[in-house]
């Protein structure tokens, strides 16, 4: 999960056939921003449009920037903030440029997660060095 500038903040490894939205809370628990534990807003695609996620965000004072599905009641969201969600896609694309991650070279889940975290560290160092 990256921030608005594409800096990776946290990662969680799950089974490939599981829905990402079912692990939303666990991923958010991996994120720490300076002295705060939570971000101001969270952007996600329509796959994250669930009442449980919206309630979780509102209880913690986080703005949910998530469009609604056709079969749901409409919830207002900021289109300008949603446009910045492409930073997430770019960060994931950058991580997949690392051959070892894209091909899932590691057999063990713990080793693969370690390689993802190493790539995240590399990304952070690259962003710090102009």
N, C-alpha and C positions, 0 to 999 in steps of 0.2 A: 504494500500500500504506500504510494508516494504522496508527497504534498503537492501544492499547486505549481511548484517550480520543477517537479520531476525528481525530487530527492526522495529515495526510498526510506520509509519510516519503520516498516515492520513486515514480517512475512510469516505465513503459516502454511504448513504442508498438509494436504488432505488427499483422500483417494480421488482418482481421476473421474469416477462416475458420480461423485457427490456434487450437489449444487453449491456454488460459492456462497449464496445468500444464507444457507443454513449454518454457516460458520462466521457470520458477520460479527457477532459479539466477541468471539474468540480472537478474531483478527484485530478488532478495535482495542482489545486488552493488550496487544503487543505494541501499540503505538504510544509513545510518550513525546510530548512537545515541550521542550525546555523544562520548566517547573510545573507546567500544567499536564494533566493526564489526557485531556480530550481536545480535539480541534473545535473550531467555531462552526464549521459546516462540513458535511460529508456528501460527496456526489457519487451517484451510482446510476447504472442503466435501469431499464424497466424490470430486469430480473431481480433487482433489490426492492421492488415496490411491493412491500408486504406490511400489513398493519403492525406486526411484531417489531419490525425494524424501525418504523416511524415512531412507535411508542417508546422504544428504547432510546432513540435520539432525543425525543422531546423531554423525557424524564431527566436527561443529562444536560439539557440546554443546548443541544447541537441542532443546527438547521439541517434538515434532510432535503438535499437537492436531488430529488429522484422523480422522474416523470411517472405518471400513472399508466397502467395497462388499460386497454379498452373496456375490460369487464369490471373495472373498479370505479369507485366514486372518485371524482376529481379532487386532487390536493394541489394547492398553489405551490409553485416553485420558481426560483429565479432562473430565467433562461440565460442571463449573462453569466451567472456562476456555473451553470451547466455546460456552457461552451468551453469552460476551462478544464473540463473533465478529460480533454484529450491529453493532458499531461500524464494521466494514469496510463493511457494506451501507449504513449510514447515511451514511458519508463518500462513497461512490460515488453515492448518491442525491442528496446535497447538490451534488456536482460536476455532476451531470446537470441540476440546477436552473439552472445557468448556461446560458443559451440558446445561446450560441456553441459550447459543448461538446456539448450534447444534439443539436443539429442538424448537427454536424460542418460548420460554416460554412467552415472553412479547407480549401483544396484540397490544399495540400502537407502532408505528414506532419510536417515540421519545424515548420511554422507551427502546426499543430494541437497538437503536443506543447508548444510554447511557451505556447499558450493554456491548456492543462491545468496547466502549472506556474504560470502567473499566477493561475489559480483556486486552486491549492494555497496560494500565498503569501497570497492574500486570506483563505482559510480560517484559516490560521495567525494572521494579524493579528487576525481577528475573535475567535479564541479567546484571544488575549493581552489584548485590551481588554475589561474586564468591562462 
